[in-house]
């Protein structure tokens, strides 16, 4: 009978104590790299810094996030983010002044030592920008504000950010809900305009 038996190699059993101890690797996204600048994120943070209703904590957090990136010179000129950071170095609050100064010094030192170093930019396409501009106009109308006002711009950018910077079905639903709420709920509209209801909180409340 032995000639009909097939010998199989012994299976090596894994020590149970070794299970679950594999090193977890965290995947980096292109946006997390310092040399990659998402222009939309620069504009979103600038919009938050310009709103009078933005709290001190939010301003410091926005400045810290700006400090993690180094926009190329032409992006600074186009967005005027450099001028805003420079202006905030003279802010009445010491924490905001310090945060702005850290960003200013870091950017300045970078341009002195890496004047010709290329930076990767991530920007929205023309179709996306057109749809977003339309959304900002609707928000401005529902707030009874000029299209150039910072508030509708800040609301749209926050909504865009929370939908992973995609013009998808959920983004469009969120925008419709935001516009409808501002048009038909006077109490909410006044709270958003006065800053009693912060933009991030307002957007997250009605996010789809």
C-alpha positions in Angstrom: 0.0 0.0 0.0 2.9 2.3 0.6 3.4 2.8 -3.1 0.1 4.6 -3.3 0.9 7.1 -0.5 2.1 10.5 -1.6 4.3 12.4 0.8 3.6 16.1 1.2 5.9 18.7 2.5 5.3 19.7 6.1 3.4 22.9 6.5 5.1 25.5 8.6 2.7 26.8 11.1 2.9 30.5 11.8 3.5 31.4 15.4 0.3 33.0 16.6 2.3 35.5 18.6 3.7 36.9 15.3 0.2 37.5 13.9 -0.9 41.1 13.9 2.6 42.4 14.4 3.3 43.3 10.8 4.5 46.9 10.4 1.7 49.1 9.2 2.8 51.4 6.4 0.9 54.6 5.9 0.4 55.6 2.3 1.2 59.2 1.4 -1.0 61.2 -0.9 0.4 63.6 -3.4 -1.2 66.5 -1.6 0.7 65.6 1.6 4.0 66.3 0.0 5.5 69.7 0.7 6.6 70.2 -2.9 3.0 69.8 -4.1 0.8 72.8 -3.9 -3.0 72.5 -4.3 -3.9 76.0 -5.4 -7.5 75.4 -4.3 -6.4 74.7 -0.7 -4.4 77.9 -0.7 -7.4 79.8 -1.7 -9.7 78.0 0.8 -7.3 78.8 3.7 -7.0 82.4 2.5 -10.8 82.8 2.4 -11.1 81.5 6.0 -8.4 84.0 7.1 -10.2 86.9 5.5 -13.6 86.2 7.1 -14.3 88.3 10.2 -16.2 85.5 11.8 -13.3 83.1 11.8 -12.2 82.3 15.3 -8.6 82.7 16.6 -8.2 79.0 16.8 -9.3 78.5 13.2 -6.9 81.3 12.0 -3.9 79.8 13.8 -4.8 76.4 12.4 -5.1 77.8 8.9 -1.8 79.6 9.2 -0.1 76.3 10.4 -1.5 74.5 7.4 -0.2 77.2 5.1 3.2 76.8 6.7 3.2 73.1 5.6 3.2 74.3 2.0 5.4 76.6 0.0 3.5 78.2 -2.9 5.5 79.3 -6.0 5.9 83.0 -6.5 3.2 83.4 -9.2 0.6 81.6 -7.0 1.4 84.0 -4.2 0.9 86.9 -6.6 -2.3 85.4 -8.1 -3.9 84.6 -4.7 -2.3 87.5 -2.8 -1.7 85.0 0.1 1.8 86.4 0.7 0.3 89.9 1.4 -2.3 88.5 3.7 0.3 86.5 5.7 2.5 89.6 5.9 -0.5 91.7 7.1 -1.4 89.1 9.8 2.1 89.6 11.3 0.8 92.8 12.7 -2.5 91.3 14.0 -3.6 92.4 17.5 -3.6 88.8 18.8 -0.1 87.6 19.7 -0.7 83.9 18.8 -1.9 84.9 15.3 1.1 87.2 14.9 3.5 84.4 15.9 1.8 81.9 13.5 1.9 84.4 10.6 5.5 85.2 11.3 6.5 81.5 11.3 4.9 81.1 7.8 6.5 84.4 6.5 10.0 83.4 7.7 9.7 79.9 6.4 8.6 81.0 2.9 11.1 83.8 2.8 14.0 81.5 3.7 12.8 78.9 1.1 12.8 81.4 -1.7 16.3 82.6 -0.8 17.7 79.1 -0.8 15.6 77.4 -3.5 14.9 80.2 -5.9 14.8 78.0 -9.0 13.4 74.8 -7.5 10.2 73.6 -9.4 7.0 73.1 -7.5 4.1 70.8 -8.6 0.8 72.6 -8.8 -2.6 70.9 -8.7 -5.4 73.1 -10.2 -9.1 72.6 -11.2 -10.0 72.3 -14.8 -12.0 74.9 -16.7 -15.3 73.0 -16.5 -15.0 72.5 -12.8 -14.2 76.2 -12.2 -17.2 77.2 -14.3 -19.6 75.0 -12.3 -18.1 76.3 -9.0 -18.5 79.9 -10.1 -22.1 79.2 -10.8 -22.6 77.8 -7.3 -21.0 80.9 -5.8 -23.4 83.1 -7.7 -26.3 81.2 -6.3 -25.0 81.4 -2.8 -24.4 85.1 -3.1 -28.0 85.6 -4.3 -29.4 83.5 -1.4 -27.4 85.7 1.0 -28.3 88.9 -0.8 -24.6 89.8 -1.1 -22.4 90.8 -3.9 -20.7 88.0 -5.8 -17.3 89.5 -4.9 -18.1 89.1 -1.1 -15.8 86.7 0.8 -18.7 84.8 2.5 -20.2 82.9 -0.5 -16.7 82.2 -1.7 -15.8 80.7 1.7 -19.0 78.6 1.8 -18.4 77.1 -1.6 -14.7 76.4 -1.0 -15.6 74.6 2.3 -18.2 72.5 0.5 -15.8 71.7 -2.3 -13.1 70.7 0.3 -15.5 68.4 2.2 -16.4 66.6 -1.1 -12.7 65.8 -1.8 -12.5 68.6 -4.3 -14.9 66.8 -6.7 -17.9 68.1 -8.6 -20.0 65.0 -8.0 -23.6 64.1 -7.2 -23.1 64.7 -3.4 -21.4 68.1 -4.0 -24.3 69.3 -6.1 -26.9 68.1 -3.6 -25.0 69.9 -0.8 -24.8 73.1 -2.8 -28.6 73.0 -3.6 -29.3 72.4 0.1 -27.1 75.2 1.2 -28.7 77.6 -1.2 -32.2 76.5 -0.4 -31.6 76.8 3.4 -30.1 80.3 3.0 -33.0 81.4 0.8 -35.8 80.1 3.0 -34.5 80.2 6.6 -34.1 83.8 7.7 -32.7 82.8 11.1 -29.9 80.6 9.6 -29.1 83.2 7.0 -28.6 85.9 9.6 -26.5 83.6 11.8 -24.3 82.8 8.8 -23.9 86.5 7.8 -23.2 87.7 11.3 -20.8 84.8 12.0 -22.8 83.4 14.8 -22.9 80.2 12.7 -19.4 79.5 11.4 -19.0 78.5 7.8 -17.4 75.0 8.5 -20.2 74.2 10.9 -22.9 75.4 8.5 -21.5 73.4 5.6 -21.1 70.2 7.7 -24.6 70.5 9.1 -26.1 70.4 5.6 -23.5 68.3 3.9 -24.9 65.4 1.8 
